[in-house]
Amino acid sequence: MLWASPALPGAVHDIRAARKHCILDALAQADVPCWADKGYRGAGGPVRIPYWGRWGTLSPGQKAVNQSHAKIRALVEQAMATLKPWRLLRKLRCSTTRVTTLVQAILAPHLTSSDR
C-alpha cells in the first residue's frame, strides 16, 4: 500500500477514486507496478489484476498467477481489515480531511510493523 487517499464524499468505487486522485496516471508515469483487486478491471497501465473467471475454468498457470497475486496483496487486505472493527469511522460527522488523517494514523503502525 503506497498511501491512503483523501476521502471522497458518498459511495465512490475504488477505480473512480483512483482516477479522481490521478493515482493511475502517477503510477504509469513513475513506471511503478501495482497489484490491485478485480475492482480495477480496465484500469490499464501498470495496474495488475488477477485473472478473471471461476477457479475451475482457469488454467493451472492462471491459478498460480492468481495465488501469487493474492500473496502480494495480503498485507494490504490485512491492513484494510483492521479498519473494519473501528465503528467510529462509520459514524464520524466531520470533514473528510480528518477522516483521511484518522485512517492513515490507524494503518501506519500496522503497515510499518509488518515483517513482509
Buried (B, 14 or more C-beta within 10 A) or exposed (E): EEEBBBBEEEEEEBBEBBEEBEBBEEBBEEEEEBBBBEEBEEBEBBBBBBBEEEEEEBEEEBBEBBEEBEEEBEBBEEBBEEBEEEEEBEEEEEEEEEBBBBBEEBBEEBBEEEEE
